[in-house]
């Protein structure tokens, strides 16, 4: 509401296809949390199919992930085990999230 007006925050870009499918199924637009959760599960499924399900196989599979085509953009796992993700700055304007323009 009005209390959030002007707040700037970090979010992630979601593919329009995912937004459309999500909105059709759940009746509301997805948050980036939904996109990240979807990507994590899809990455885990890929690792499971290609490597196996033991902790060592899963760890190795995630470590080898490069440019996974996620709904939140291309995801790679870095040597320090962080994920490379694209972020965008958003701002609440007229009580709606908008891309931040300084």
NORFENKA-V940405 format. One record per residue. N is the residue number from 1. RES is the residue in one letter. PHI is phi as a letter, one per 40 degrees, with the letter a starting at -180 (NA if undefined). NEAR is the number of other ideal C-beta (glycine too) atoms within 10 Angstrom. D_LAST is the distance of its C-alpha to the last C-alpha in Angstrom with 2 decimals. Layout:
n | res | phi | near | d_last
N | RES | PHI | NEAR | D_LAST
N | RES | PHI | NEAR | D_LAST
This chain:
n | res | phi | near | d_last
1 | X | NA | 6 | 21.34
2 | X | c | 7 | 19.96
3 | X | c | 8 | 20.03
4 | X | c | 13 | 17.20
5 | X | d | 11 | 14.83
6 | X | g | 8 | 11.32
7 | X | c | 11 | 12.43
8 | X | b | 10 | 10.37
9 | X | a | 12 | 12.96
10 | X | c | 10 | 14.20
11 | X | a | 17 | 16.15
12 | X | b | 19 | 18.00
13 | X | c | 15 | 18.41
14 | X | b | 22 | 21.76
15 | X | c | 14 | 23.98
16 | X | d | 9 | 24.63
17 | X | c | 9 | 28.33
18 | X | c | 17 | 28.10
19 | X | d | 15 | 26.09
20 | X | c | 12 | 28.81
21 | X | c | 14 | 31.71
22 | X | c | 19 | 30.43
23 | X | c | 12 | 29.76
24 | X | c | 8 | 33.19
25 | X | c | 9 | 34.91
26 | X | b | 10 | 33.30
27 | X | g | 7 | 32.14
28 | X | a | 9 | 28.52
29 | X | c | 12 | 25.49
30 | X | c | 19 | 25.41
31 | X | c | 14 | 23.13
32 | X | c | 18 | 22.14
33 | X | d | 10 | 25.07
34 | X | c | 18 | 27.41
35 | X | c | 22 | 26.17
36 | X | c | 18 | 26.56
37 | X | c | 13 | 29.94
38 | X | c | 18 | 31.08
39 | X | c | 22 | 30.20
40 | X | c | 15 | 32.01
41 | X | c | 10 | 35.06
42 | X | c | 15 | 35.13
43 | X | c | 18 | 34.91
44 | X | c | 14 | 37.67
45 | X | c | 10 | 39.79
46 | X | c | 14 | 39.47
47 | X | c | 21 | 40.51
48 | X | d | 13 | 43.35
49 | X | c | 10 | 44.69
50 | X | c | 10 | 44.45
51 | X | b | 16 | 45.33
52 | X | h | 13 | 46.91
53 | X | b | 11 | 46.36
54 | X | c | 9 | 47.51
55 | X | d | 8 | 45.02
56 | X | c | 9 | 45.57
57 | X | c | 14 | 45.04
58 | X | c | 15 | 41.84
59 | X | d | 13 | 40.50
60 | X | c | 13 | 41.49
61 | X | c | 20 | 40.08
62 | X | c | 18 | 36.63
63 | X | c | 13 | 36.72
64 | X | c | 12 | 37.55
65 | X | c | 16 | 34.72
66 | X | b | 11 | 32.70
67 | X | f | 10 | 30.27
68 | X | c | 18 | 31.34
69 | X | c | 10 | 30.06
70 | X | c | 21 | 28.45
71 | X | c | 23 | 26.65
72 | X | b | 24 | 23.62
73 | X | h | 18 | 23.95
74 | X | c | 12 | 26.35
75 | X | b | 21 | 27.43
76 | X | b | 13 | 29.42
77 | X | c | 17 | 31.02
78 | X | c | 11 | 30.70
79 | X | d | 6 | 33.74
80 | X | c | 5 | 32.55
81 | X | g | 9 | 32.45
82 | X | c | 9 | 28.69
83 | X | b | 17 | 27.25
84 | X | c | 13 | 24.78
85 | X | b | 16 | 22.18
86 | X | c | 10 | 18.93
87 | X | b | 12 | 16.08
88 | X | b | 12 | 12.76
89 | X | c | 12 | 10.04
90 | X | b | 18 | 10.53
91 | X | a | 17 | 9.87
92 | X | c | 18 | 12.75
93 | X | b | 15 | 12.47
94 | X | f | 7 | 15.88
95 | X | g | 10 | 17.48
96 | X | b | 9 | 16.50
97 | X | c | 15 | 14.54
98 | X | b | 10 | 11.82
99 | X | c | 11 | 9.77
100 | X | c | 15 | 6.36
101 | X | b | 7 | 3.77
102 | X | c | 5 | 0.00
